Amino acid sequence: MNLLLEFIIANGLIFDALGVIGLGIFALAALRLVKNGKSWGGSMMGYGAVALLIARLYVLIAPHFIDNDFLHAIGPVGIAMTEGLPTLLLTFGLAGVVWGLWGHEKWLKEKY
């Protein structure tokens, strides 16, 4: 097998942790744009990054607490929500980041 692929598979937790840390830093940087520059695009980037962070943490943690007993307890509506929640959060998170980048760029053009 390819050495790079083996490294990625063997060290998946490290890459997951780095991804979560990176999303957290991105959210903090976006919120700093809001605080220091009053950029509404920064707030949208922050909301998007937090949605992506929540979705990523959900994907990492869900296999550890979702089992047959849990699924039986939440019923069909809960099962549908647990299946759809990560996709919804990832979609809105990416849209928020893109919209925030666009809005911040527009704000910079108007400011300067």
N, C-alpha and C positions, 0 to 999 in steps of 0.2 A: 504494500500500500504506500501511498505518497506520504513522505515524512511530515509535510505541513498539515495534511489532513489528520494524521495520527496525533500530532501535537494539539490541534484544535479539539479533537474528540476527547483526548486525555485531560486537557486543561479547560474544559467548558465552563467550570465554575469560576475560574479566574476571568474569563472573558465576560461572563454574566455580571460579575462584580464590577468590572471596569465599565461595562455599559451602564449599569445603575449609577455608579459614581459620576460618569460623564453626563448623564441626564440631570443629575442633581446639580452639578456645576453649571450646566447650561441654564437650568431654571434660576439659579442664584444670579448668574450674569444678566439674564433677562430682567429680573426684578431690580437689579442695580441700575439698569437702563431707565427703568420707570422712576426710581427714586431720584437719581441724579439728573436725568435729562427730561423727565416728564413725557416720555415717549409712550403713546398708547399702543404702538406696535410691540414694545417691550412687554407690556402686560399680556398681550395675546401670545407672544412667544413663551412667556412664563406659564400661562394656563396650558398651552399645548405640551410643554415639556413635563409639567406635572401629570397631565393625563397619560403621556407616554410612560412616565416613571411608574405610575400606579398600575398600568397595564402590564408592564414588564415584571414588576414585583408579583402581580397576580399570577402571571404565567409561571414564574419561578416557584411560588409558594403553593399554588393550587394542588399539585400532585401529592403534597404531603398531608392535606386535610380533606380532600374530596375522595370519599370511598362510597361503597354501596349503601351503607347506613345513612350517611349524610344525604345522598341523592334521594333515598326513600323519604327522609324527613322533610326535604324542601318541596317535593312534589314536582309535577310536570312544568309548572310556571317557573319555579326556581331553577330547574334543570335548563330550561330555555334561556333563562337569564345568565346562568353560569357559562353557557356556550356562547352567547352573543356579546357579553360584556367586554371581553378582551378586544374583539374586533371593533366594537363601537368606540372604546377608549383609544385604540390605536388610530382609527380613522379621524376622530375629532382632535386627537393630539397632533397628528401630522398636519391636518388642516390649520390648526391654531398656530403651529410653528411657521408654516408657509405664509399664512395671512399676517402674522406678526412681523416676519421679515419684510414683506411687501409694505406693510404699514409703516415700519420704522424707516424704510428707504424713502417713502413719500414724505414722512415727517422731516427727514434730513434735508430733502430737496426744498421743502418749504421754509425750513429754518435758515438755511444758508443760501 
